[in-house]
């Protein structure tokens, strides 16, 4: 069953929309935590729709997802830092709700990573675009080290 033609949006704009929605929680985590969570989950749903919309299920689909999810994760953190730099010190006491957002983000990144690894390993073994698939797979796996190191620095008091 296919979507009506008017509802078929190409994958790159969907990836961009999902990435933007998943950035918003960094800005709203303290003021409107429910809106931040809603944006995070809606962005995840849009990213999934973009992944399935790409239909290729090949290395380029995994690359789009890798780039969009990483830009979105770091954009969320950048907006959080921007919010922290411009808020008064009285409202900065206590645990920031960004910890909840980061925990959910890590879960979503792990789901994205599972999809990326399955697609890329399958492409490598089927001898379809083996070299680009291997490079994208190494980039996807290296994101684990970067994200885990980054989150541990935040937990330890950045």
C-alpha positions in Angstrom: 0.0 0.0 0.0 1.5 3.3 -1.1 1.0 6.7 0.2 -0.9 9.2 -2.0 1.4 11.2 -4.2 0.9 14.4 -2.2 2.0 12.7 1.0 5.2 11.3 -0.5 8.0 13.5 0.7 11.6 12.8 -0.4 13.8 11.4 2.3 16.3 14.3 2.7 13.7 16.9 3.7 12.3 14.3 6.2 15.7 13.7 7.7 16.2 17.4 8.0 12.7 17.9 9.7 13.4 15.0 12.1 16.8 16.4 12.9 15.4 19.9 13.7 12.6 18.4 15.8 15.1 16.4 17.8 17.3 19.5 18.4 14.5 21.5 20.1 14.6 19.6 23.4 18.0 21.1 24.1 16.4 24.5 24.2 13.2 23.5 26.0 14.3 20.9 28.5 13.9 23.0 31.6 11.0 25.4 30.6 8.7 22.9 28.9 9.9 19.3 29.5 6.7 17.7 28.1 7.0 19.7 24.9 10.7 18.8 24.7 9.9 15.1 25.1 7.1 15.4 22.5 9.5 17.0 20.0 12.1 14.3 20.7 9.7 11.5 20.0 8.1 13.2 17.0 11.5 13.8 15.6 12.4 10.2 16.1 9.2 9.1 14.3 10.0 11.5 11.4 13.5 10.1 11.2 12.1 6.6 11.0 9.6 7.7 8.3 12.6 9.2 6.4 14.5 6.0 6.7 11.7 3.9 5.3 10.9 6.5 2.7 14.4 6.3 1.3 13.5 2.8 0.1 17.0 2.0 -0.9 17.8 0.4 2.4 21.4 0.7 1.3 24.6 2.4 2.5 23.4 5.9 1.4 20.2 5.6 3.5 22.4 4.6 6.5 24.7 7.6 5.7 21.8 10.0 5.7 20.6 8.7 9.0 24.1 8.8 10.5 24.6 12.4 9.5 21.1 13.6 10.5 21.2 11.9 13.9 24.7 13.2 14.7 23.9 16.7 13.6 20.7 16.6 15.6 22.4 15.3 18.7 25.1 17.9 18.7 22.6 20.6 17.8 20.5 19.6 20.8 23.6 19.9 23.0 24.5 23.3 21.4 21.0 24.6 22.1 21.3 23.4 25.7 24.6 25.2 26.1 23.1 28.3 24.5 20.2 28.2 27.0 22.6 27.7 29.9 24.7 30.6 28.9 21.7 33.0 28.8 19.7 32.0 31.8 19.9 33.5 35.3 21.8 31.6 38.0 18.7 31.3 40.2 17.0 28.9 37.8 20.2 26.9 37.3 20.1 25.1 40.6 19.3 21.4 40.7 19.6 18.6 38.1 19.0 19.9 34.6 16.3 17.9 32.7 18.8 17.6 29.9 19.9 14.4 31.6 16.6 12.7 30.7 16.8 14.0 27.2 20.4 12.7 26.8 19.3 9.2 28.2 16.5 9.0 25.6 18.9 10.3 22.9 21.4 7.6 23.7 18.6 5.0 23.3 17.5 6.5 20.0 21.1 6.6 18.8 21.6 3.0 19.7 18.5 2.1 17.6 19.8 4.1 14.7 23.1 2.4 15.1 21.6 -1.1 15.0 19.8 -0.2 11.7 23.0 1.4 10.2 25.1 -1.6 11.2 22.6 -4.2 9.8 22.3 -2.3 6.5 26.0 -1.6 6.1 27.2 -5.1 7.1 24.6 -6.6 4.6 25.9 -4.3 1.9 29.5 -5.3 2.6 28.7 -9.0 2.4 26.6 -8.6 -0.7 29.5 -6.8 -2.3 27.4 -3.7 -3.0 29.4 -0.5 -2.6 31.8 -2.4 -0.3 34.3 0.5 0.3 31.8 3.3 1.0 29.9 0.9 3.3 33.0 0.0 5.2 33.9 3.7 5.7 30.3 4.6 6.8 30.3 1.6 9.2 33.6 2.7 10.8 32.1 6.3 11.1 29.0 4.8 12.7 31.0 2.7 15.2 33.3 5.6 16.1 30.2 7.7 17.0 29.8 5.3 20.0 33.2 6.2 21.4 32.6 9.9 20.9 29.1 9.9 22.4 30.0 7.7 25.4 33.1 9.8 26.2 31.0 13.0 25.9 28.2 11.8 28.1 30.7 10.6 30.7 32.3 14.0 30.8 28.9 15.6 31.3 28.1 13.2 34.1 31.5 13.8 35.8 30.9 17.5 35.8 32.1 18.8 32.4 
